[in-house]
Amino acid sequence: MIVFDANFMIYFLDPKIKDGVGSNPRIDFLVATIQKSGERIVVPTPALSELLVKAGDAGPRYLEIIARSKFFRVAEFGERAAVEAAALTREAIARGDKRGATREAEWAKVKFDRQILAIARVVGAKAIYTNDGQLATHAKAAGMDAIGPDDLPEPPVAPQLEMRLDPVDPEQPSEDDD
C-alpha cells in the first residue's frame, strides 16, 4: 500500500490543477502504474480533512470519487495509530527535540504529520507520496520512503516507429544527386 497526503491527492482529483492528471506525464504514468498493479492508495483521515478544507465546494465530489474508487481507502487515526504516533514522539524526545527532524516547524504541524505517518505505518505502507517537505522529512527520519512529484519516474519512451525501407532502383537518380 501507498499513502497520499492532501497535497498529492489534489493532483488526482482536480483536473484544473497545474501538473495534475492529464498535464504531467509523471503523474499520468503513476496513475497508469497504480491502475495496472491494483495498488491501494491510503488516504489518512488527517490528510482527508486537510484536502476537504482546500477543496471548498468540490469537497462532496472529492468524497464521492474516493468512496466509489476501488483504488482509494480511507484510514482512520485509531488506537493503533495513536500508539504509533506516541512512539514517534517519544523517540524524537529521546533524541533531544520533540519536533524531531523538523525543528523549525510549528508543534501542531509536527503532530499532524506524525498522525499521517503513524497511519501509514499501521497500514503497512511502503511509501508516502507528498510534496510537503516537512512530512517528507519526518517520513524519511522514520525510515519510510517519501516520494514527491519530481521523484516520480518518467514514463517509458514509446518504441521507435517502424520505417519502411524499400529498395532503391540503382537506375533511378536519387534526390540527393542534385
WOCOR-V404786 format. One record per residue. PHI is phi in radians with two decimals (* if undefined). OMEGA is omega in degrees with one decimal (999 if undefined). D_LAST is the distance of its C-alpha to the last C-alpha in whole Angstrom. Layout:
# WOCOR-V404786
PHI | OMEGA | D_LAST
PHI | OMEGA | D_LAST
This chain:
# WOCOR-V404786
* | 175.9 | 64
-2.20 | -178.3 | 62
-2.06 | 173.5 | 63
-1.95 | 171.4 | 62
-1.56 | -176.4 | 63
-1.05 | -177.5 | 63
-1.14 | 179.3 | 60
-1.49 | 179.6 | 58
-1.02 | -175.8 | 60
-1.09 | 176.8 | 58
-1.05 | -176.5 | 55
-1.55 | -170.1 | 56
-1.75 | -175.7 | 58
-1.89 | -177.5 | 56
-1.16 | -179.1 | 53
-1.56 | -175.7 | 53
-1.24 | 178.5 | 53
-1.12 | 179.6 | 50
1.21 | 177.1 | 49
-1.63 | 179.8 | 51
-0.99 | 179.0 | 50
1.59 | 180.0 | 47
-2.25 | 178.8 | 45
-2.38 | -177.5 | 46
-1.01 | 179.6 | 44
-1.18 | 178.4 | 46
-1.12 | 179.5 | 49
-1.06 | 178.5 | 47
-1.16 | 176.6 | 47
-1.07 | 178.3 | 51
-1.01 | -179.8 | 52
-1.08 | 179.7 | 50
-1.13 | 179.3 | 51
-1.12 | 179.9 | 55
-1.09 | -178.2 | 54
-1.18 | -176.1 | 53
-1.45 | -176.4 | 56
1.31 | 178.8 | 59
-0.98 | 176.4 | 60
-1.70 | 176.9 | 62
-1.77 | 179.0 | 62
-1.57 | 176.2 | 65
-1.98 | 179.0 | 66
-1.13 | -177.4 | 69
-1.02 | 175.4 | 72
-1.07 | 178.0 | 72
-1.22 | 177.3 | 68
-1.08 | 178.2 | 68
-1.05 | 178.6 | 71
-1.09 | 177.9 | 68
-1.03 | -177.7 | 66
-1.19 | 175.2 | 68
-1.11 | -179.0 | 69
-1.27 | -173.8 | 65
-1.28 | -177.3 | 65
1.05 | -178.1 | 67
-1.15 | -179.9 | 67
-1.41 | -177.2 | 64
-0.90 | 179.6 | 67
-1.06 | 178.1 | 68
-1.16 | 178.0 | 65
-1.09 | 179.1 | 64
-1.06 | 179.1 | 67
-1.14 | 178.3 | 66
-1.05 | -178.7 | 63
-1.11 | -178.0 | 65
-1.17 | -175.9 | 67
-1.49 | -175.7 | 65
-1.42 | 176.2 | 63
-1.30 | -177.1 | 63
-1.55 | -178.2 | 61
-1.81 | 173.4 | 64
-2.43 | 176.6 | 67
-1.47 | -179.9 | 69
-2.08 | -176.3 | 72
-1.48 | 173.1 | 75
-1.52 | -177.8 | 76
-1.78 | -175.1 | 79
-1.06 | -179.4 | 82
-1.09 | 178.6 | 80
-1.18 | 177.9 | 77
-1.11 | 177.4 | 80
-1.11 | 179.7 | 81
-1.12 | 178.8 | 78
-1.11 | 177.6 | 77
-1.10 | 178.9 | 81
-1.10 | 178.2 | 80
-1.06 | -179.6 | 76
-1.22 | 177.3 | 79
-1.05 | 178.8 | 81
-1.08 | 179.6 | 79
-1.13 | 178.5 | 77
-1.11 | 179.6 | 81
-1.10 | 178.1 | 81
-1.46 | 173.2 | 78
1.98 | 178.6 | 80
-2.72 | -176.2 | 78
-1.10 | 177.7 | 79
-1.40 | 176.3 | 75
1.14 | -172.8 | 74
-1.24 | -178.9 | 70
-2.12 | -175.8 | 70
-1.05 | -177.4 | 73
-1.46 | -174.3 | 71
-1.32 | 173.2 | 71
-1.13 | -177.7 | 74
-1.05 | 179.1 | 76
-1.07 | 179.5 | 76
-1.17 | 178.5 | 72
-1.07 | -179.7 | 73
-1.10 | 178.3 | 75
-1.08 | 179.0 | 73
-1.09 | 179.0 | 70
-1.17 | 176.0 | 73
-1.11 | 178.3 | 74
-1.08 | 179.5 | 70
-1.12 | 179.0 | 70
-1.10 | 177.0 | 73
-1.08 | 179.0 | 72
-1.03 | 179.3 | 69
-1.14 | -177.5 | 71
-1.10 | -179.5 | 73
-1.46 | 177.5 | 71
1.35 | -179.7 | 69
-1.17 | 176.8 | 66
-1.59 | -175.2 | 63
-2.71 | 171.9 | 61
-1.99 | 176.1 | 62
-1.66 | -175.3 | 59
-2.73 | 167.8 | 59
-2.04 | 175.6 | 58
-1.64 | -175.9 | 61
-1.05 | -179.4 | 61
-1.22 | 176.7 | 65
-1.10 | 178.2 | 65
-1.06 | 179.1 | 62
-1.10 | 177.7 | 65
-1.09 | -178.7 | 68
-1.07 | -179.3 | 66
-1.10 | 178.8 | 64
-1.13 | 179.2 | 68
-1.58 | 176.5 | 69
1.47 | 179.5 | 67
-1.95 | 177.1 | 65
-1.21 | 173.3 | 61
-2.12 | -173.8 | 60
-2.08 | 177.2 | 56
-1.81 | -179.8 | 55
-0.97 | -179.4 | 52
-1.31 | 178.7 | 50
-1.51 | -178.8 | 51
-1.18 | 178.9 | 50
-1.23 | 172.9 | 47
-1.21 | 175.6 | 43
-1.13 | 179.5 | 43
-1.10 | 178.9 | 41
-1.28 | 178.4 | 37
-1.06 | 179.3 | 36
-1.06 | -179.1 | 34
-1.09 | 177.8 | 30
-1.14 | 178.8 | 29
-1.36 | 179.5 | 28
-1.86 | 174.2 | 24
-1.39 | 178.8 | 23
-2.09 | 178.8 | 21
-1.24 | 178.2 | 21
-1.10 | -179.9 | 20
-1.64 | 177.6 | 16
-1.31 | -176.6 | 17
-1.13 | 179.8 | 15
-1.39 | -178.7 | 15
-1.53 | 176.2 | 12
-1.23 | 178.1 | 9
-1.48 | -179.6 | 8
-1.20 | -179.2 | 6
-1.34 | -176.7 | 6
-1.41 | -177.9 | 4
-1.20 | 999 | 0
